[in-house]
Amino acid sequence: NWQLRSFEVGYWGRTQYLGAGLISEGVAALVSYALDNLMANRVFLTMDERNLASQRLAERVGHDRMSIQGGLRNTRVYSIIGT
């Protein structure tokens, strides 16, 4: 959302590359770009609540858990706030 300067980063990785740090590096770069160049107020990551690896990734790149959104399957929402 350009008006609110609120952005979401999404990602998808192949299982053969799990643990290589490629997704973490890419997400960190995109979050940094959004905060530094787009002047983002907030950057979100969302994932299925059963995806523990994505939850760890979100925390590793500095995001805080915000909420759990209910639905067909629960979704966890993590965010980092710009300065």
Buried (B, 14 or more C-beta within 10 A) or exposed (E): EEEEBBBEBEBEBEEEEEEEEEBBEBBBEBBBBBBEEEEBBBBBBBBEBEBEEBBEBBEEBBBEEBEEEEEEEEBBBBBBEBE
